[in-house]
Amino acid sequence: MRGSGERSASGLRVAARPFVASGSTGVAVRDRLKDLTGEDEKVLRLVGAHLGTLASRDLAVRCADASDHCAESWAVRKRALTSVSSSRWAGAVTKASHDQWALARRCQAAHIQGLEAGIRMLRHRLSLPVGERGSKRAPGGYRSRREWHAKSRRLAALEARHTAAVLDWRAGRVQVVRGGKRLLNTRHHLADAQLTETQWRERWEAERWFLSADGESGKRYGNETIRVSPDGRLSIKLPVPLAGLANAPHGQYVLAARVRFAHRGTEWADRVEANRAVAYRIHYDTQRGRWYLTASWQIPPTRTVPLEAALTHGVIGVDTNADHLSAWRLDVHGNPIGNPRRFFYDLSGTAQHRDAQVRHALSRLLNWAKSCQVAAIAVEDLDFTAEKTREKHGRRKHFRQLISGMPTGKLRARLTSMADATAIAIIAVDPAYTSKWGAQHWQKPLTSKTRQTTRHDAAAVAIGRRAQGHPIRRRTAPPPAHQSDVQGHRTVQAPSDALGCEETRPRIPGPRTRSVPPGRGANVGDQRAQHRSGHTAEHASWQQDSLPLSL
């Protein structure tokens, strides 16, 4: 879901409707292979290197076929691999080549879209006079003729890249590096990466090994190539050239390590005992010197809970930031309850460290939601793809680094998968104006002597109210002299089904306060009932009459 881009009569972008995000469709668990013997590690290295060589050759053939790929060419490749491995290893290798080629095509399409966005922005800014100021919706012209000239040269470079990328897309050519392009380029910067050539070579070879096998339902323990029994016994089907290393019948090699999945172990055991498909992947961590086994399988998607049912017990609004999550609980009427909560994480360091930090923060958020007995968490449906380009925020390097470092995609995927196991619904809302209106309308009213409310906490309230269908903006309070129950408060919220409840208030001519004009109200018939100069409150007998004129 993204904003449609439509704007109301007041110029504000129309916010899309919130929706309940769908849960995960797969599960992946990992366990360390302990107590491996020297022979076990030798066999794993030989099998991984042999199948990795076959996978590299097959990927090169698949990329050469480009868009001319067909079932017949796939069968030819699979038959060629079967003679030097096995039929199931050949199927796993060819399927991995197809998936990698498809992923490269998607990345190529995203690269073309990014180039087109940059070209449009450069053309727009180059067409404006030098020094022209921009607006909130679009940047202005460049500051100097020197910058204008440099950007014109960059426009020509981007157009050349775009032309080459479009030609590759039409021809079906992709650029794929087994092992990763980043690790390949690290070879030229070993000093910066604090690696020796031997260490880099070991990591490069380990990344290019192939030890993955897809599951197959109906077969014993759900996998005929890499098999794990319910008691944790791990065995591998050796390729034909390495069949002499087998220590079990039918070309199988049984490892000394025992597999025990701490997370979802019962669910995995049920699938294995029922001979349901389970995919396995063995990989080696060169930094730690450890072997790991990852098991994955598909699960049926859970039925999405209706939005109204998810909001029965209120909602927790969550605002995503660069270093923490700001959360606030709201009742069914959209009123904040208690104090805001902040869940911090550190996104520096390795990818594994960042992923662990995100998972830890989400675990604390979900545990708090369960303790509050809330069945829904509202988050923004963020997408910074078009907002972090250097063409739009060229001088604001710190801002581009800030939004690039926010783990929006990883956090959303992690949260939906983790919340699926806790029966908590994730509601995605449009992020338009949540931070701005939250700080404008909710930060000051929610700040007290004992509670310091940040703009991120106020944004969490705005996100939760939008998920519930309540307007975010609060109406301006009347002057103190006119805040009475008879005249009514102007801070009363409009109903959620009112048309344009989040738009700007129309300018209505007349008194700004809702005071009763003269000649209206309950005392309109008796003006003497009011204490005013020239009128008495009541007529008493002692009041002196006027003197006669004849005296």
C-alpha positions in Angstrom: 0.0 0.0 0.0 1.3 3.4 -0.9 -0.4 6.8 -1.1 -2.2 7.3 -4.3 -0.8 10.8 -4.8 -4.3 12.3 -5.0 -4.7 15.6 -3.2 -7.8 17.2 -1.7 -9.2 20.7 -2.3 -6.9 22.1 0.4 -3.8 20.6 -1.3 -3.2 17.8 1.2 -2.4 14.4 0.0 -5.3 12.0 0.5 -4.2 9.3 3.0 -4.8 5.7 2.0 -7.0 3.4 4.1 -5.2 1.3 6.8 -5.2 -2.4 6.3 -4.1 -5.5 8.2 -0.8 -6.8 6.9 -0.7 -10.5 5.9 1.5 -12.9 7.9 4.5 -14.9 6.9 4.3 -17.9 4.6 7.5 -19.6 5.6 9.6 -20.6 8.5 13.4 -20.8 8.9 15.3 -22.1 11.9 19.0 -22.6 12.5 21.2 -24.8 14.6 24.9 -25.1 15.0 26.6 -28.4 14.0 28.7 -29.3 17.0 31.1 -32.1 17.6 32.1 -32.5 14.0 35.1 -34.6 13.3 38.0 -33.7 11.0 36.7 -36.2 8.4 33.2 -34.6 8.6 34.6 -31.1 7.9 36.7 -32.5 5.0 33.7 -34.1 3.4 31.6 -31.0 3.8 34.3 -28.9 2.1 34.8 -31.3 -0.7 31.0 -31.6 -1.4 30.5 -27.9 -1.1 33.4 -27.0 -3.5 32.3 -29.7 -6.1 28.7 -28.6 -6.1 29.7 -24.9 -6.1 31.7 -25.4 -9.3 28.7 -27.0 -10.9 26.5 -24.2 -9.7 28.8 -21.6 -11.2 28.9 -23.3 -14.6 25.1 -23.8 -14.6 24.5 -20.1 -13.7 26.7 -19.0 -16.6 24.7 -21.2 -19.0 21.4 -19.8 -17.6 22.6 -16.2 -18.0 23.7 -16.9 -21.5 20.2 -18.2 -22.4 18.8 -14.9 -21.2 15.1 -14.6 -22.3 15.4 -17.6 -24.6 15.1 -20.0 -21.7 12.7 -22.8 -22.1 11.8 -26.2 -20.6 13.9 -28.1 -23.1 17.1 -26.1 -22.3 16.4 -26.7 -18.6 16.2 -30.4 -19.2 19.5 -30.4 -21.1 21.2 -28.6 -18.2 19.8 -30.9 -15.6 20.8 -34.0 -17.5 24.4 -32.7 -17.8 24.6 -32.1 -14.1 23.0 -35.4 -13.1 26.0 -37.4 -14.5 28.4 -35.6 -12.2 26.2 -35.3 -9.1 22.7 -36.8 -8.8 19.3 -36.1 -10.1 18.2 -34.3 -6.9 21.4 -32.3 -6.6 21.0 -31.3 -10.3 17.4 -30.2 -9.6 18.5 -28.1 -6.6 21.4 -26.5 -8.6 19.2 -25.6 -11.6 16.4 -24.2 -9.4 19.0 -22.0 -7.6 20.2 -20.7 -10.9 16.7 -19.8 -12.0 16.0 -18.0 -8.7 19.3 -16.1 -8.9 18.6 -15.0 -12.4 15.1 -13.8 -11.5 16.4 -11.9 -8.5 19.0 -10.2 -10.8 16.2 -9.2 -13.2 14.2 -7.6 -10.3 17.2 -5.7 -9.2 17.8 -4.6 -12.7 14.3 -3.2 -13.0 14.7 -1.4 -9.7 18.0 0.1 -10.9 16.3 1.4 -14.1 13.5 3.0 -12.0 16.1 4.7 -9.8 17.9 6.1 -12.8 14.7 7.4 -14.3 13.8 9.1 -11.0 17.2 10.7 -10.9 17.0 11.9 -14.5 13.6 13.4 -13.9 14.8 15.3 -10.9 17.9 16.6 -12.6 16.0 17.8 -15.7 13.5 19.6 -13.4 16.2 21.4 -11.4 18.2 22.2 -14.5 15.2 23.8 -16.1 14.8 26.3 -13.3 16.7 29.6 -13.0 19.9 29.5 -10.9 19.2 30.4 -7.3 15.4 29.9 -7.5 14.0 28.8 -4.1 12.1 25.5 -3.9 8.9 24.5 -2.2 7.9 21.8 0.2 6.9 19.5 -2.7 9.8 20.0 -5.0 13.4 21.4 -4.7 14.3 24.6 -6.5 17.2 25.5 -8.9 20.8 25.0 -8.2 22.7 27.6 -6.2 25.4 28.5 -8.6 26.4 28.2 -12.3 29.2 25.9 -11.2 26.8 23.5 -9.6 24.5 23.7 -12.5 27.3 22.8 -14.9 28.4 19.8 -12.7 24.8 18.5 -12.5 24.4 18.8 -16.3 27.4 16.5 -16.7 25.9 14.1 -14.2 22.6 14.1 -16.2 24.5 13.0 -19.3 26.2 10.2 -17.3 22.9 9.0 -15.9 21.3 9.0 -19.3 24.2 6.9 -20.6 23.8 4.4 -17.8 20.0 4.3 -18.3 20.4 3.6 -22.0 22.8 0.7 -21.3 20.6 -0.7 -18.6 17.5 -0.6 -20.8 19.4 -2.4 -23.6 20.5 -5.1 -21.2 16.9 -5.4 -19.9 15.5 -5.9 -23.4 18.2 -8.4 -24.3 17.7 -10.3 -21.0 21.3 -9.8 -19.9 22.0 -9.7 -16.1 25.1 -9.3 -14.0 25.4 -11.9 -11.3 28.4 -12.7 -9.0 28.3 -15.9 -7.0 29.6 -15.0 -3.6 28.5 -11.4 -3.8 29.7 -8.3 -5.6 30.6 -6.6 -2.3 32.9 -9.4 -1.3 34.4 -9.4 -4.7 35.3 -5.7 -4.5 36.7 -6.2 -1.1 39.6 -8.0 -2.7 40.9 -4.6 -3.9 40.6 -3.0 -0.4 42.0 -5.7 2.0 43.6 -3.1 4.2 40.4 -1.2 4.7 38.5 -4.4 5.4 41.3 -5.5 7.8 41.7 -8.8 6.0 44.6 -10.7 4.6 44.6 -12.3 1.2 44.3 -15.8 2.8 41.4 -14.8 5.0 39.6 -13.2 2.0 40.2 -16.3 -0.1 38.7 -18.5 2.6 35.6 -16.4 2.9 35.3 -16.1 -0.9 35.4 -19.9 -1.4 33.0 -20.5 1.5 30.4 -18.1 0.0 30.6 -19.9 -3.3 30.0 -23.4 -1.9 26.7 -25.1 -2.6 25.2 -27.2 0.1 21.4 -26.6 -0.3 18.7 -29.1 -1.0 14.9 -28.5 -1.5 12.5 -30.8 0.3 10.0 -33.2 -1.2 6.8 -34.3 0.5 6.2 -38.0 0.6 9.9 -38.9 0.8 11.5 -40.2 4.0 11.8 -37.3 6.5 10.9 -34.8 3.8 14.3 -34.7 2.0 16.3 -37.3 0.1 19.4 -35.2 -0.4 20.1 -33.7 3.0 18.2 -35.8 5.6 17.7 -35.2 9.3 15.9 -37.8 11.3 13.6 -36.9 14.2 16.4 -37.8 16.7 18.7 -35.3 15.0 20.8 -37.6 12.9 22.2 -35.7 9.8 23.2 -37.4 6.6 24.1 -36.2 3.1 23.7 -37.8 -0.3 27.2 -37.7 -1.8 27.7 -36.8 -5.5 28.9 -39.5 -7.8 32.6 -38.4 -7.9 32.7 -38.4 -4.1 30.8 -41.6 -3.5 33.9 -43.4 -2.2 33.7 -41.2 1.0 30.4 -42.7 2.0 30.1 -44.3 5.5 26.6 -45.5 5.1 24.6 -47.5 2.4 23.4 -45.9 -0.8 26.1 -43.3 -1.0 25.1 -41.6 2.2 27.5 -39.9 4.6 26.4 -39.6 8.2 27.8 -36.7 10.3 28.7 -37.0 13.9 26.8 -33.9 14.9 23.3 -34.0 16.3 20.7 -31.5 15.3 18.5 -29.9 17.9 16.4 -26.9 16.9 15.6 -24.9 20.0 13.1 -22.6 18.1 10.1 -24.3 16.6 11.7 -27.7 17.2 8.3 -29.4 17.9 6.9 -28.1 14.7 9.9 -29.3 12.7 9.7 -32.7 14.3 6.0 -33.0 13.4 6.8 -32.3 9.8 9.8 -34.7 9.7 7.8 -37.6 11.2 5.0 -36.9 8.7 7.4 -37.0 5.8 6.5 -33.4 4.8 8.9 -31.3 2.7 11.7 -29.5 4.6 14.6 -27.7 2.8 18.1 -27.6 4.3 21.2 -25.5 3.9 24.6 -26.1 5.4 27.0 -23.1 5.5 30.3 -22.3 7.1 31.0 -19.1 9.1 34.7 -18.3 8.5 34.9 -15.6 11.1 33.8 -17.9 13.9 34.9 -21.2 12.4 31.5 -22.8 12.9 29.2 -24.9 10.7 25.4 -24.2 10.7 22.3 -26.0 9.4 19.3 -24.0 8.4 15.9 -25.7 8.0 13.0 -24.0 6.2 9.5 -24.9 5.1 6.3 -23.3 3.9 3.3 -22.7 6.2 -0.2 -21.9 5.1 -1.0 -18.2 5.4 -3.0 -17.4 8.4 -6.5 -15.9 7.9 -6.3 -12.1 8.1 -8.3 -10.7 11.0 -10.8 -8.0 10.0 -9.7 -4.5 10.9 -12.7 -3.9 13.2 -12.0 -7.1 15.2 -8.3 -6.3 15.5 -9.1 -2.9 17.1 -11.6 -4.2 19.6 -9.2 -3.8 22.6 -7.4 -0.7 21.3 -4.2 -0.4 19.5 -0.5 0.4 20.0 0.9 3.0 17.6 4.6 2.6 16.7 6.8 5.2 15.1 10.0 3.9 13.5 13.2 5.9 14.0 16.8 5.5 13.2 17.7 4.3 16.7 14.5 3.3 18.5 10.8 2.5 18.3 8.4 4.9 19.9 5.2 3.3 21.0 2.0 4.5 22.8 -1.1 2.5 23.8 -4.5 4.0 22.7 -7.9 2.9 23.9 -10.8 2.2 21.5 -11.7 5.9 21.4 -8.2 7.0 20.3 -7.1 8.4 23.7 -3.5 7.7 24.9 -3.2 5.5 28.0 -0.3 5.5 30.4 3.1 6.6 29.3 4.9 6.1 26.0 7.4 3.3 25.6 10.7 3.4 23.7 12.6 0.4 22.4 16.1 1.2 21.5 18.4 -0.7 19.1 21.9 -0.2 17.7 22.3 -0.5 14.0 26.1 -0.2 13.9 28.4 -3.2 13.3 27.8 -6.3 11.2 24.6 -7.4 9.5 24.1 -10.2 12.1 24.4 -7.7 14.9 21.9 -5.3 13.3 19.4 -8.1 12.7 19.7 -9.3 16.3 19.1 -5.7 17.6 16.0 -5.4 15.5 14.7 -8.8 16.7 15.3 -7.9 20.3 13.5 -4.6 20.1 10.5 -6.3 18.3 10.4 -9.0 21.0 10.1 -6.4 23.7 7.4 -4.6 21.8 5.4 -7.8 21.3 5.8 -8.8 25.0 4.5 -5.4 26.1 1.6 -5.7 23.7 0.6 -9.1 25.2 0.9 -7.7 28.7 -1.5 -4.9 27.7 -3.9 -7.4 26.1 -3.9 -5.4 22.9 -4.4 -7.4 19.7 -3.2 -4.8 17.2 0.0 -2.8 16.5 -0.1 0.1 14.0 3.0 0.9 12.0 3.7 3.2 9.0 3.9 1.7 5.6 7.2 3.4 4.8 9.1 3.4 1.5 12.1 5.6 1.2 13.1 4.4 -2.3 12.3 7.7 -3.9 13.2 9.9 -1.0 16.9 9.1 -0.4 18.3 9.9 -3.8 21.2 12.3 -4.0 19.5 14.1 -6.8 16.7 15.3 -4.5 18.7 15.7 -1.3 22.2 16.3 -2.7 23.5 18.6 0.0 21.6 16.9 2.8 24.0 14.0 3.1 23.3 13.4 6.8 19.6 13.2 6.1 20.1 10.7 3.3 22.2 8.6 5.5 19.6 8.8 8.3 16.7 7.5 6.2 18.9 5.0 4.4 19.9 3.5 7.8 16.3 3.1 9.0 15.5 -0.7 8.7 12.0 -0.2 7.4 11.8 -3.2 5.1 13.5 -5.6 7.5 11.5 -4.3 10.5 8.2 -4.7 8.7 9.0 -8.3 7.6 10.3 -9.2 11.0 7.4 -7.7 12.8 4.7 -9.5 10.7 6.4 -12.8 11.0 7.0 -12.6 14.7 3.5 -11.2 15.4 2.0 -14.0 13.5 3.0 -16.5 16.2 1.6 -14.3 19.0 -1.9 -13.7 17.4 -1.3 -9.9 17.2 -2.4 -8.2 14.0 -0.1 -5.7 12.3 -2.0 -2.7 10.8 -0.2 -0.7 8.1 -1.2 3.0 7.8 -0.3 5.8 5.4 2.6 7.8 6.8 1.4 11.1 5.3 1.7 14.0 7.9 1.9 11.7 10.9 5.1 13.2 12.3 4.0 16.8 11.5 0.5 16.6 12.8 1.5 14.5 15.8 4.0 17.1 16.9 1.6 20.0 16.2 -1.5 18.6 17.9 -0.4 16.0 20.5 3.1 16.8 21.8 2.2 19.8 23.9 -1.1 18.4 25.4 0.6 15.1 26.4 3.6 16.9 28.0 3.4 17.4 31.8 5.8 18.0 34.7 6.3 14.3 35.1 6.3 13.3 31.5 8.4 14.6 28.6 6.8 13.8 25.3 8.9 13.8 22.2 7.7 14.4 18.7 8.3 10.7 18.0 5.9 9.8 20.9 3.3 12.2 19.5 3.8 10.6 16.0 3.0 7.2 17.6 -0.3 8.6 18.8 -1.1 9.9 15.3 -0.3 6.6 13.8 -2.6 4.7 16.2 -5.5 7.2 15.7 -5.2 6.9 11.9 -5.3 3.1 12.2 -8.5 3.4 14.2 -10.1 5.8 11.7 -10.0 8.8 14.0 -8.7 12.2 12.8 -5.2 13.1 13.9 -5.6 16.9 14.1 -7.3 18.5 17.1 -9.4 21.6 16.6 -8.2 24.9 18.0 -9.5 25.5 21.6 -11.7 28.6 22.1 -10.7 31.5 24.3 -10.9 30.8 28.0 -13.8 33.2 28.4 -15.9 31.0 26.1 -15.0 27.5 27.3 -18.3 26.4 28.7 -20.5 23.4 28.4 -23.4 25.6 27.1 -21.5 27.0 24.2 -19.6 23.7 23.5 -15.9 23.0 23.1 -14.3 23.4 19.7 -11.9 20.6 20.5 -14.6 18.0 20.0 -13.5 15.6 17.3 -15.4 15.1 14.2 -16.7 11.6 13.6 -14.5 9.3 11.6 -17.0 8.9 8.8 -17.4 12.7 8.3 -16.2 13.8 4.9 -12.9 15.5 5.0 -12.4 15.0 8.8 -8.6 15.4 8.4 -8.7 18.4 6.1 -8.2 22.1 7.1 -11.2 23.7 8.7 -13.1 25.9 6.3 -13.2 29.7 6.8 -16.7 30.5 8.0 -17.5 34.2 8.3 -18.7 35.4 11.7 -17.5 35.4 15.2 -14.6 33.1 15.9 -16.0 32.2 19.3 -19.4 30.5 19.7 -20.7 33.2 22.1 -24.4 34.0 22.0 -25.0 37.2 19.9 -27.1 40.0 21.3 -30.8 39.4 21.0 -30.5 35.6 21.2 -30.6 33.1 23.9 -32.7 32.3 27.0 -33.0 36.0 28.2 -34.0 37.5 24.9 -37.4 38.5 26.2 -36.3 40.3 29.4 -33.2 42.4 29.0 -33.6 43.8 32.5 -32.8 40.4 34.0 -29.1 41.1 33.2 -26.9 43.2 35.4 -26.1 46.1 33.1 -25.6 49.8 33.5 -28.9 51.7 33.1 -31.0 48.7 34.2 -31.8 47.5 37.7 -31.9 43.9 38.6 -35.4 44.2 40.1 -38.0 46.9 40.9 -38.3 47.4 44.7 -40.8 49.6 46.6 -38.2 51.8 48.1 -37.1 53.1 44.7 -37.5 56.9 44.5 -39.9 58.3 41.8 -39.0 61.1 39.5 -39.9 64.7 40.7 -43.0 66.3 39.1 -42.3 69.1 36.7 -44.9 71.5 38.3 -42.8 72.0 41.5 
